[in-house]
Amino acid sequence: MAYRIRRSPIFLRDVEDFGRYCADYCLEFADEQFERLTFAIETLIAEAPLTWAYFVHSGEPYRAYLFRVGQRTRFWIVYSIDEEAGAVSLLRLWGAARDPRRFAI
């Protein structure tokens, strides 16, 4: 059963920032990364959200999928699961190199 995906306003802002980051390289690179991000969200997370562990910087109830961009850059897709509603709430697209003390939802 695939879970419905909900995107928080903070997540949407993070995605816009991610888009600008990728477009700074080139538009073709940005398109490729958005295709990969869409696959990670709509296939990997939506179909099996319990697969990934609790987010290391916050713990329960937040889980995270480590999304790789290029060879060195990583972003955490931070989300929560509402099993009764069959929904996954995407909360942040957090740069893994950022200071974890500044993490907020």
N, C-alpha and C positions, 0 to 999 in steps of 0.2 A: 504494500500500500504506500503510495507516495503521499507525503505530507504537503499540505498547502504552505506556501512561502509568504511570510509577511516581512516587509522591509521597514525598519524604523526610520524616522527622519534623520537621525544621526548616521545610520548606515548609508542612506542615500547621499548625504553630504560627503561621507568618506569615499563613496564610489566616484563622485564628481572629482574629488581631489586625486584619486587614483587615475582617473581618465586624463587629467592634466599632466600627471607624472609620466604616464605612458606616452602621451602625445609629444612630450618634450623630446623623446627619442625619434619617433616618426609615426605617422598615422597608421601605416601597415602594422607596426609593432603593437600599437594601441588596439587595433581591430582584433589582432590575434589574441591579445591578453583578455579582451572582453569576451571573446568566444570561449576561452578556457575558463574564465570566471563564471560565465553562464552555465557551462557544463558542470563545474564543481557544485554550484548551488542547486541547479534544477535536476541533476542526476545523482551525484554522490551524496549530498546532504539531504535533499528532499526524499530520496528513496531509503536511506539508512542513517538517519541522524544520530542514532545511539552508537554508531561505530566509533566515533571520536571521543576522546577523553575530555574530562572537565578542563576548562581553561586554566592554565598554570598560574596566571596572575590574579585570578578571582575565585577559582573553585566553583563548587555548586552554586547555583543551578546552571551556570553557563558552560557551554561546550565550545570547542574551537577546532577548526580545520586549518592546517597550515598550507597556504596557497603560495606557490613558488612563481616568481617572475624573473626570468633570466637565470643566470647562474648564482647570483649572490643575494638577491632581494627576496624577502618573504613577507607575507601579510597573513595575519590571523583573521579568519572569518569567524567572528564570535556570535554565538546564537544560543537561544533557549528553546526548549521543546515543551509544547502543551499536548500531551498524549491524548487527553480526553477530546480536545478539539481537532486533533490530527493536524497540528500546525507547527511550523518552525518559525520563530521570530529572529530575523537577522538583525543583530544589534550594532556591530562594529566591523569595519574592515581596517584592522589595526596594524600598522607597520611594525614588524617584529623587532626592528632595530630601535624603536622608540623606548623611552624611559618607562619601564613598567609601573613606576610609582605615579605616573601621570594618567594611567588607564582609568577611564570612567565610562559609565554607560549612560 
